[in-house]
Structure formats: structure tokens, C-alpha cells
Amino acid sequence: MRIVSVLYALLTLALMAAAGLVLLILVPNTPLPDAWNPTKSLHVADPVTPLTSWKLGLALANGDSCRAALHTGAQFDVMPDLSANAQCGISDRVRLHGIANTDLAPVETRCQTALRLAMWHTHGITPAAQRHFDQGIARIHHASSYNCRAMRTSNGSTGRMSTHATAESIDISGVTLEDGRKLTLLTGWPATDARAPFFRDLRNSACMWFRVTLGPDYNRLHADHFHLQHTGWGLCR
């Protein structure tokens, strides 16, 4: 009987805690921060919490939710979907031209790819630049996103279409710091100064926000850029 009483007391406490949490979430002007509130949609600049990956998944689920989330941290134009042929095109197409206060050459891509890039910029690139150079970044340099072509490997073409053919990927070649210094992956990855740990931090953080991240450690074709992919199976090299 004593064990039953203890279990009943624990169950009662758990139910009371759950009820209290629901009230805390639903009450008007709740003190619960948005980042911790499951009823609040993803906001790019919110602190990362255990709910962030779940909120990101919801935002990536369709074009409307993706664009709503992207509006909270980036500058872009909505474009009609592109259908070049049976293998190439862009769904949920946007023209991305800025993330927060950071510039980049306008790039046409999927909203989902752009949103992952915005999350990486905010929670990966910017903190790394502050850690290693005590400043933010002014510009992100990219090679491309959409490109109707087959996949390339060190042994040549595989015949399979690249994820660039549907703008599921974007290639990032470097950044320009706020003081005007341009840092490229090609010269920064093998450097003996702060550029090397900076770019490794960027690679590691990209793996948190993209399903596939490939860099110089993967093969020679990626010596000058990070291949960052919205879809995939979690490869991080």
C-alpha cells in the first residue's frame, strides 16, 4: 500500500506540473520566452533551445511556414516555382539577398535551403567570427545554389543529378569580416593562424543546421567551398 501511495503522489505531482506548464504556455502575456514556448513558431534570432530543431522541422515542412520563418531573419523575394525539366527546378523558390545585417550576392534557391543558411549564419558563423576575430561578418560568399547538372566526384560524373539541380544545396566559399578582410576557405583551411580554427568551427556548426556538410576534408573538389545540403542522411565531413 505504501508503494501505491508513493506512486499516486508522484503521478499527482506530475499532473499538476503538466497542468501548470500548460497554463504557463497559454496564459496571455506568459513570462515563458518564445524560444521555449512550443506554441510559438521558429524565429531565426531566438536562442537555441531543445525545441529549436523541432520548430525548424515544422518551418521546413512547406513553403508558407518556411517563408514565415525566413522573414524573421533574412531579406528575400518570393519567386514562382521553376520547372526547367523533369530533373531540374526549384520548389518554394526565393531570391535571397541578405541575412540579418549580412550581405550576400542575390541567389535563387529553395526557401528551405535559405532558412537553414539563415540559422547557420545566426547561430554558427556569427558566434565563430566573434570568438576568433572579435567582430561580426559583413558578407557571405557563395559559389551557387541552383545548377541543373549531374553530381561530380573525384572520379568524374556519376550520372545522377546533383542536389544543386533542385536548389537543395548551396556552396559557401568564404566570408568578409566587418573590418573588410575577406577570408576564403581555399587559403584559410590550411592556414596556421586563426582562420583555420574559424573555418573548422564553421564546418562543425554547419553540420548542426544542414543534413549534409562537405568541405576540404571530404575530397579535393571541396577544397574551396562548403557544400551545404538541405536533404540527406547526416553526412558531416
VMD Tcl script that draws the C-alpha trace (Angstrom):
set ca {
  {0.00 0.00 0.00}
  {2.87 2.35 0.78}
  {4.30 1.89 -2.73}
  {0.88 2.59 -4.25}
  {0.57 5.76 -2.17}
  {4.01 6.97 -3.29}
  {3.23 6.27 -6.94}
  {-0.11 8.06 -6.62}
  {1.60 11.07 -5.06}
  {4.21 11.14 -7.85}
  {1.53 10.88 -10.52}
  {-0.43 13.69 -8.89}
  {2.66 15.91 -8.82}
  {3.40 15.12 -12.46}
  {-0.14 16.00 -13.50}
  {-0.02 19.22 -11.52}
  {3.31 20.14 -13.11}
  {1.92 19.40 -16.58}
  {-1.18 21.46 -15.87}
  {0.98 24.30 -14.59}
  {3.12 24.17 -17.75}
  {0.04 24.29 -19.97}
  {-1.28 27.30 -18.08}
  {2.13 28.97 -18.29}
  {2.16 28.45 -22.06}
  {-1.41 29.53 -22.74}
  {-1.86 32.41 -20.31}
  {-1.84 35.82 -22.00}
  {1.45 37.69 -21.58}
  {3.15 34.49 -20.44}
  {6.64 35.03 -19.00}
  {7.82 31.92 -20.88}
  {10.32 33.06 -23.54}
  {9.22 32.42 -27.14}
  {12.20 30.13 -27.73}
  {10.89 27.82 -25.01}
  {7.22 28.12 -25.97}
  {6.03 25.28 -28.23}
  {3.08 27.38 -29.45}
  {5.45 29.99 -30.93}
  {6.85 29.46 -34.40}
  {10.55 29.48 -35.22}
  {12.25 32.86 -35.06}
  {15.74 32.82 -36.57}
  {17.30 35.05 -33.90}
  {15.80 33.21 -30.90}
  {18.32 31.43 -28.64}
  {18.80 27.75 -29.42}
  {16.83 25.52 -27.03}
  {15.79 21.85 -27.02}
  {12.71 22.98 -29.00}
  {14.67 24.62 -31.83}
  {15.20 21.56 -34.02}
  {11.52 20.66 -33.68}
  {10.43 24.19 -34.60}
  {12.85 24.17 -37.53}
  {11.36 20.91 -38.76}
  {7.88 22.43 -38.69}
  {9.12 25.51 -40.56}
  {10.77 23.40 -43.24}
  {7.63 21.34 -43.83}
  {6.12 23.60 -46.51}
  {6.69 26.83 -48.38}
  {4.33 29.00 -46.33}
  {5.81 28.07 -42.96}
  {9.33 28.31 -44.36}
  {8.81 31.81 -45.74}
  {7.21 32.95 -42.48}
  {10.26 31.78 -40.52}
  {12.71 33.16 -43.09}
  {11.07 36.59 -42.80}
  {12.23 36.74 -39.17}
  {15.91 36.75 -40.08}
  {16.58 37.34 -43.77}
  {15.85 39.55 -46.74}
  {14.44 37.80 -49.79}
  {11.99 38.00 -52.66}
  {9.36 35.33 -53.24}
  {9.54 33.89 -56.77}
  {7.32 31.49 -58.71}
  {8.43 27.88 -58.73}
  {10.85 26.99 -61.52}
  {10.41 23.85 -63.61}
  {13.23 23.57 -66.14}
  {12.68 19.89 -66.98}
  {11.84 16.60 -65.30}
  {15.08 16.66 -63.30}
  {15.74 20.34 -62.67}
  {13.78 23.11 -60.99}
  {13.16 24.98 -57.75}
  {10.14 24.48 -55.49}
  {9.37 27.13 -52.84}
  {11.71 29.41 -54.77}
  {13.14 32.58 -53.22}
  {15.78 35.10 -54.16}
  {17.90 35.53 -51.03}
  {19.95 38.73 -50.77}
  {20.67 39.27 -47.07}
  {20.65 37.62 -43.66}
  {20.21 39.99 -40.69}
  {22.87 42.67 -41.29}
  {24.97 40.44 -43.52}
  {25.05 40.90 -47.27}
  {25.40 38.27 -49.99}
  {25.14 38.30 -53.74}
  {21.49 37.54 -54.60}
  {21.00 33.81 -55.02}
  {17.97 31.87 -56.21}
  {17.36 28.83 -54.05}
  {14.73 26.85 -52.17}
  {13.29 28.57 -49.13}
  {14.32 25.53 -47.06}
  {17.97 25.88 -48.12}
  {17.83 29.61 -47.38}
  {16.31 29.05 -43.93}
  {19.00 26.54 -42.96}
  {21.60 29.07 -44.15}
  {20.00 31.79 -42.02}
  {20.09 29.55 -38.94}
  {23.75 28.69 -39.59}
  {24.65 32.35 -40.10}
  {22.97 33.39 -36.85}
  {23.99 30.51 -34.60}
  {27.21 29.34 -36.25}
  {29.05 31.84 -38.43}
  {28.43 35.00 -36.39}
  {29.41 33.48 -32.99}
  {32.54 31.96 -34.56}
  {33.59 35.31 -36.02}
  {33.13 36.92 -32.60}
  {35.19 34.19 -30.91}
  {38.10 34.22 -33.34}
  {38.14 37.80 -34.64}
  {36.08 39.78 -32.11}
  {33.73 41.09 -34.79}
  {30.83 40.11 -36.99}
  {30.74 39.44 -40.70}
  {29.71 41.80 -43.47}
  {29.23 39.38 -46.35}
  {28.83 35.69 -47.10}
  {30.41 34.48 -50.32}
  {28.73 31.68 -52.24}
  {29.51 29.83 -55.44}
  {25.98 28.77 -56.36}
  {22.81 27.06 -55.28}
  {20.70 26.12 -58.30}
  {22.59 24.45 -61.14}
  {20.99 21.93 -63.49}
  {23.85 19.45 -63.62}
  {24.91 15.93 -62.71}
  {26.75 15.10 -59.48}
  {30.53 15.40 -59.63}
  {33.00 13.14 -57.82}
  {36.79 12.78 -57.79}
  {36.34 10.03 -60.39}
  {34.12 12.09 -62.66}
  {30.37 12.27 -63.15}
  {28.15 9.61 -61.60}
  {25.26 10.20 -63.97}
  {22.99 11.04 -61.04}
  {21.66 14.55 -60.75}
  {23.21 16.84 -58.16}
  {21.07 18.26 -55.39}
  {22.01 21.62 -56.91}
  {19.63 20.69 -59.74}
  {16.73 21.30 -57.35}
  {18.42 24.01 -55.24}
  {18.58 21.68 -52.25}
  {22.21 22.77 -51.78}
  {24.34 25.87 -51.63}
  {28.12 26.21 -51.86}
  {29.80 28.69 -49.49}
  {33.35 29.79 -50.30}
  {34.10 32.27 -47.51}
  {33.13 35.43 -45.67}
  {34.16 39.06 -45.38}
  {34.61 40.36 -41.83}
  {33.28 43.71 -40.69}
  {36.80 45.17 -40.92}
  {36.91 44.31 -44.64}
  {39.12 41.22 -44.51}
  {37.99 38.54 -46.94}
  {38.50 35.00 -45.64}
  {38.36 32.19 -48.18}
  {38.13 28.51 -47.43}
  {40.81 27.73 -50.02}
  {43.53 29.65 -48.16}
  {42.01 29.68 -44.69}
  {41.51 25.94 -44.14}
  {45.26 25.09 -44.32}
  {46.37 28.36 -42.64}
  {48.38 28.44 -39.42}
  {46.53 31.42 -37.94}
  {43.01 31.99 -36.61}
  {41.44 31.28 -39.99}
  {41.93 27.53 -39.65}
  {40.04 27.05 -36.36}
  {37.45 29.57 -37.56}
  {36.64 27.55 -40.67}
  {36.61 24.31 -38.69}
  {34.11 25.86 -36.31}
  {32.05 26.84 -39.35}
  {32.16 23.28 -40.70}
  {31.17 21.81 -37.34}
  {28.29 24.24 -36.80}
  {27.05 23.76 -40.38}
  {26.61 20.08 -39.54}
  {24.05 21.14 -36.92}
  {21.88 23.03 -39.39}
  {22.28 21.10 -42.66}
  {21.65 17.43 -43.40}
  {24.89 17.17 -45.40}
  {28.05 19.24 -44.97}
  {31.08 18.58 -47.16}
  {34.37 20.52 -47.03}
  {38.10 20.15 -47.72}
  {38.34 17.02 -45.56}
  {35.88 15.25 -47.88}
  {37.76 15.47 -51.19}
  {39.77 17.83 -53.39}
  {36.64 19.04 -55.20}
  {35.61 20.77 -51.96}
  {38.95 22.42 -51.23}
  {37.49 25.87 -51.87}
  {33.91 25.59 -50.58}
  {31.48 24.00 -48.16}
  {28.73 22.04 -49.87}
  {25.68 22.51 -47.62}
  {22.61 20.41 -48.28}
  {19.02 20.67 -47.09}
  {18.32 16.97 -47.70}
  {20.40 13.90 -46.91}
  {21.40 11.41 -44.24}
  {23.54 13.41 -41.87}
  {26.96 13.29 -43.56}
  {29.44 15.70 -41.94}
  {32.92 15.77 -43.45}
}
mol new
graphics top color blue
foreach p $ca { graphics top sphere $p radius 0.5 }
foreach p [lrange $ca 0 end-1] q [lrange $ca 1 end] { graphics top cylinder $p $q radius 0.2 }
display resetview
